[in-house]
Amino acid sequence: MDITYDLLLRIFPALADAPSWVLVAIVAGLPALACFAFMGVGPVIYVYAERKISGFMQDRLGPMRVGKWGLLQTIADTVKLLFKEAIFPRDVDRTLFLLAPIIVCVGAFLPLVVIPWGARLQTADLNVGVFFVAAISSLSVIGLIMAGWASNNKYALFGGMRSAAQIVSYEIPAIMLLLVPVMIAGSLSLQDLVAVQAGGLQNWLLFRYFPIMPIAFVMFFVAGMAECNRTPFDIPEAESELVAGFHTEYSGFFFAMFMMAEYTEMFVISAVSSVLFLGGYLSPFPGGVLQTLGPLPLGWFWLIFKAWFLIFVMMWLRWTLPRLRVDQLMHVAWKVLLPVAFVLVVVTGFFVLLPETANGFLWDRWVAWPLTLAFVAFLFVVMVRALRWNRRRAQELAA
């Protein structure tokens, strides 16, 4: 909010004499509008990207007809959903039926308020930012149960109950894993969590206490995917069993609100993972290289880049892995993630308290760049081979 206040006074000096409540309303309202716009526009980009990624992985072209390379396809779909009639099934509870998608969207939107896009580019720097994200993200469970109950449909009700059981189950190990970076930073503020990772990629919490923190990162990311109901954890929307789960009876813009919330939650989970483990808005290069471009700060670029890469991984996994059964899904949460999360919390706390290892292991700074370069080389080789296969397959089909 500080940067918003400074820009306002620089552009409109007369606002300096305005009442304090006017300044607070403007300074708080503008970032809120920016976050809301990001929430509305982001899913349009993510849906198009997922269609193209799934098409590439399944030897298809994806959307190609509306606009060049199908760029306008998701915009056309959005316009269609905006003007499509909302159908209310018989005997639904209209109040709960209408409130459910609103609550789900609010639960997806509010965590954006505390995500730091830069050292001074943040709507609200709460000293309990991690706790705020964990608490507000749980709000969507209420909306999903309301959607299933109010629809007067047994498939929707089963989907809502499955979603509640799944999200509550995976929230427990996720919150336990949140304690690991919090103990290292000694703060619940997201800005403080980013600050302790300054100095380049070798200082990111992902490589602290190696190999403990990489395990914590992967587990937290898996739990986040389950909270987003993404494949292989999309049991609440299993079309082979429940038609469409909790949103079976929703149409038009109400259906679009559920999809908007899901893709926004994907970004929130990816952004929070970036802040906790990947340096947040900090450049991976030491010495602040590429942290700014002239007078333009690039913190927002690095955060979005890291978050979008993790969203790509979510899409990659969706079109690679099969859906888990309900018993397998609960087994992963209660018998794999939760026990390991407890062990990681205890072990990390022990090493943080020891003076010799309070700042990590001796070999931490030497593993970051070699592992990162090896991972980038692996991705490059995989993508090149996939592109060659795709091109060869296209030539075979053309022949």
N, C-alpha and C positions, 0 to 999 in steps of 0.2 A: 504494500500500500504506500510505502514511502516514495517509490519512484512515480507512482500515479499522482501523488500530492505535488511533488516537485514539477512534473510536467504540466499539471494544471496551472500552477502559479506562473510558470514560465510562459505559457500560451495565453492565459487569461489573468494578468496581474490584478485585475479588479476583484477577483475572488478572495483575495487576502482579507478584505473587509467584510466578507459574507459571514453570517452566523455559523457557529461551529457545527450545528446539526446539519446545515446544508453541505458543508465541506465533507463531513463524515458520510452523508448519503451519496454524494458524488464519487468520493474516493472508494467507497465500498461497492457502489453500483457498477462502475465501469469494469473492474476486474470480474465481477459476477457475470456481466453481459458477455465479456470475452470468453469466460469458461463455458457459458451456456452455448455460445456460438461454436466453440470448439467441440462441445458435446454433440451438437446438431450436425456439423459438417464432417466430423471425423468418421462416423459410421458409413457415410457415403463412400469415402475413400477406402475404408476397410472392406466393405462388401465387394467393391470392384476388384481390389487386390486379391481377396480370397477366391473370387470366381476365376481370376486369371491363374492363380497359383494352383487351384484344384484342376483347372483345365490342363495346365502344363504337366501335372503329375499323373493325370489320367489320359494323356495323349489326345487332348482336345484343344480347341482354340479359345474356349471361353466366349464371353460376349463380344460380338464383332459388328453388329448391324446398326446400332444407334450411335452415331458419331464415329469419328476415326478411331479404330481399334476398340470400339465399344465404350469409349470414355463417357458417353452420355447415358449409358444404360441404367446405372443406378440412380441418376437424376430423374430419368423418366419413371422409374419404379417409385421413387419418392413422391413425385407429383401424382402418380396414380393412387398411391395409398392415402395421400392427403384428401383426395376428392372421392374416395371410395366410401360407399355407405357403411356405416357401423350397424351391424345386426345384433340385436339383443334377443337371445333365445327366450323361450317361454319359461316363466317361473324363476328367472334369475333374480338375485338380490342386486338391484340396480345401483344402490349406493356403494356397496363393496365392489361390484363389478367395475365401476368407474374409478374408484379410489385405488384399486390394485396397481394398474400400470403407473399411476402418478407416484405412489410410494416407491415402487421399484426404481423409477427414474430419479427420484430424489436421493435414494440410497446410492445410486451410481454417480450422481452429480456432485454431492457435497464433499467427497474426498479431494476433488480437484482444488478446493479452497486452500488446503494446506500444503499442496505439492509445490516445492520450490523450483522455479524455472530459472533462477539466478540468485546471486547474493542479495539483491534487493528486489527481485522480481517474484513476489509471492503475495497472494491475496491476504493471508493471515499466518504469521509465524507463531503458532501456538507452542508453548513449552511442553505440551502433551500431544504433539502432532501425531505420533505413532498410535497412541491410545485413541485419538479422535478417529483416525482412519479405521482402526479395528472395530470401534463401536458403531460408526455410521454404516460401514459396509454390511453389518448384520441386519440393517433395516430392510433390505430387499427380501429377507426371508418372510417377513410379515406380509409383504405384497404378494409373494408367490402363493402363500397359503390362502390369502383372501381371494386371489384369482381362481384357484381350484375350487374353493368352497362356494363362491358366489355363482359359478358357472352352471350349477345344477347338472353336472355331468360327471359320471363316475370316472371316466378317463382323466378329466381335468383334476378331479380330487386326488386320484392316485398320483398324478404328476406333481401336484402341490405338496403332498405329504412326502413323496420321494425327495423332492427338492429340499424341503426343510430338514429331513434326516441327513441328506448329503452335506448341505452347507454347514449345519451345526457340527457334524462329525469332523469335517476338514478344517473348520475354524479353530478347533482346539490345538492340533499340531501347528497350524499356521501362527497362532498367537504365541505358542511356546517358542517357535523359531524366531519370532520377532525379538524375543528377549536376548538372543545371541548378539546381534549387532548393538542393541541398546546397552548391554553390559560393557562392551568394548568402548563405546563412545561415552558412556556415563550420562546419557541424556535421552529424553523422549522427543526432543525437538528435531525435526527433519533437517533444519539448517545445521545444527550441531553434528548430525550424522554425516552430512556432506563434508563439513569442515575437517573432520578427523581423517578424511581420505584425500586431502590436498597433497600435491606433490607428484602426481603422475600415477600411471596404471599400477605401478608396483606398491602403492600405498592403499589401493582399493581394499575394502574389507573382504572381497571375494578371495584374495590371496593371503589374508591374515590367518595365522595359525593353520597353515596348509598341512594336511588336506581337510581339516575340520570345516572351514568356512565354505569351500566348494560344495560339500555335502549338504550343508545347511541351505545354501542358495538353491540347489536343485530341488530339495524337499519343499522349500517355501514356494517355489515356482509351480511345482506339481499341485500343492494344496491350493494355490491361487487359481490354477486351471479348473480344479474341481469346484471351486466357489463360483466360477463363471459358467458352470454347466457345459464346458467344452469337451468335445470328444478327446479321449475315451471315457470321459465322465459325464456324458449327456444322458444319463438314465432318466432324468425327469422329463425329457422330450423324446424318449425312444419311440420313433414313429412305427416301428414294427410291433410295439406292444400298446402304446397309449395314444395313437394317432398323432397328436402334437403336444401331449402333456398338459401343463397348466394353462396354456394359451390356446387350447383347441377351439374354444368358442369365440375367440377374439378375431376381429376383422378390421380392415381399414387402418386408420391411424393408431388405434389402440394396439393392434398387433405390431405396428411400426415402433411404438414406444417400448415394447418389450425387447425388440431387436436393438434399438438404440441404446437401451440400458445394458444389454449384454456386451455390445462392442465397446461401450464406454468403460464397463468394468474390466474388460480386457486391457484397455489402455491404463486404467488406474493400477491394476495389479502389476503391469509391466513397468510403469513409472515408479511405483513404490519399491519394486525389486531393484530398479536402477539406483534409486536413492540409497537404499540400505546396503547394497553390495557392489555396485558398479560406479560409484563416484558421483552419481546424480548428474548435475549440470557441469561437472568439471571435465576438462579435456583429459584424454588419456596420456598426453605427452607431458614430461616433466618440465618444470620451469614456466608453466603457464602458456606454453606454445599453443597457438590456435584457440586460446580462451577468448580472445577478442580479434576482431578484424577492423583495424583502425579504431574509430570511436564506437563501433558496434559490438556489444557483448554477444558472445556465441553460446552462452550457457543454455539458452532455450533450445538451440540446435542440437547440442550434445544430449540433452535429456530426451528430446523427441526421437533422435536417432537411435539411442539405446532402447527406448520403449518400443519403437517400431520394429526393431530387430527381434525383440522378444515376442511381439505380436506375430511376426513372421514364423517364429518357432512354433507358436501355438497353432497356426494354420497348417504348418508342415506336419505336425503331429496329428492333427485332425484327419488329414487325408492319407495318413500312413498306418495308424493303429486302429484295430477294431474296438468296438464298444465293450466295456466291461459288463459282466453280470452284476446284479445287486449285491450278491454275497461277496464277489471279488472286490467290489468297490468299498464295502465296509471293512473287508479284511485289510486292504491297503491302508485305510485310515487308522483303524484301532490297533492292528497288530504289526504294522510296519512303521508308518510315519510317527505315531505318537510315542512308542517306546524309544525310537532312535532320537526323536526330538528331546525327550527327557535326558537322555545320555549326553547329547550335544550341549544342552544348557549346563549340566553339572560339570562336564569336562572343560568347557570354555570358561565358566566362572572360576574353576580351580586355577587355570593358567593365567587368567586376568589378575587374580589375587597374588600370584607368585611374583615377587619383584624381578626375578630373572626373565620371566616371559610376559611381563605386563604389556609390552609393546609388540608381542608376536615372537615367532621363532626366528632363529638366526638365518635360516634358508629362505624365508618368505620373499625377500626382495629379489632373489635370484631365480625364482620359478615363474614370476608373473609374465615377463616378456617372452621367454621361450615357449611357455604353454600357449600364450595368446597367438604368437606367430604360427605355431604348429596348428592351432585350431583354425586360423584364417586360411592357411594353406590347405587344410583338409576340406573346408567349405569350397574353396576355389576349385580344387580337383573334382569334387562331387558335382558342382554346378557345370563345369566344363564338360564332363562326361555325360551329364544329363542333357545338355544342349546338343552335343554331338548325336546322341541317341535320338533326340527329338527331330533333328534335321534329317537324319538317315531314315527315320520312320516316315517323315513327310515325303521324302523322295520315293520311297517304296510305294506309298499310297498313290502318288501321282503317276507312277509307272503302271 
